[in-house]
Amino acid sequence: MNADWFFALIEIKLCQKSIFFRIMPKIDKVSWGKIRIDGQKYHQVLIIDNQVIERDKARLKKLLGTDHLIGEWEKGELLSNQPEVILIASGWSGILKVDKKFRDEIKTKGVELKIVLTPRIVKEYHQLVKEGKRINTLIHTTC
């Protein structure tokens, strides 16, 4: 059975009311340093609602000295659009760190935080989409 049905925008008219299902990008494949989403190749990404944004590795390195941390602008993006879940792929060996202050802010807003190793991101992301969760995601594809 093809499970791509939940990645399309569908409008159902029932009793003169429209019900909309959200468009969510489909993660095709992840490998070391690369990710393919809806057929497009990226390196490291944020998926905010239905938008895919390449992480600004140069900016991260300039401001934080590494891309193994989450930039303040990325934290703002992850908290935008009232997500139910923030899903973070922390790398192949979990090197990307989520600081305590950000964890506390997520908790204060009543948002669930899920951190998984990058090899598990495809399955975890698609499960949350299938469940109809509003999710924002950060995917770190190395370390």
TATANOR-V899462 format. One record per pair of residues at least 12 apart in sequence whose ideal C-beta (glycine too) atoms are under 7 Angstrom apart, sorted by the first residue. I is the first residue (numbers start at 1). J is the second residue. Records with the same first field share a line. If there is no record, write none. Layout:
I = J / J
This chain:
4 = 26
6 = 129 / 130
7 = 23 / 24 / 26
8 = 23
9 = 21 / 23
22 = 50
23 = 50
24 = 50 / 129
25 = 37 / 38 / 47 / 50 / 52
26 = 38
27 = 121 / 122 / 125
30 = 118 / 121 / 122 / 141
32 = 92 / 141 / 142
33 = 141 / 142
34 = 141
35 = 139 / 141
37 = 52
42 = 54
43 = 141
44 = 57 / 67 / 139 / 140 / 141
45 = 139
46 = 74 / 77 / 78 / 137 / 138
47 = 136 / 137
48 = 77 / 80 / 81 / 136
49 = 81 / 136
55 = 67
59 = 71
68 = 95 / 96 / 97 / 143
69 = 97
70 = 98 / 102 / 138
74 = 138
75 = 102
78 = 136 / 138
79 = 109
81 = 134 / 136
82 = 134
83 = 111 / 134 / 135 / 136
84 = 111 / 112 / 133 / 134 / 135
85 = 111 / 112 / 114 / 128 / 133 / 135
86 = 106 / 111 / 113 / 136
87 = 114 / 124 / 125 / 128 / 135 / 137
88 = 115 / 138
89 = 116 / 118 / 121 / 139 / 140
90 = 115 / 117 / 140
91 = 118 / 140 / 142 / 143
92 = 117 / 118 / 119 / 142 / 143
93 = 143
94 = 117
95 = 143
96 = 140
98 = 115
118 = 139 / 140 / 141
121 = 139
125 = 137
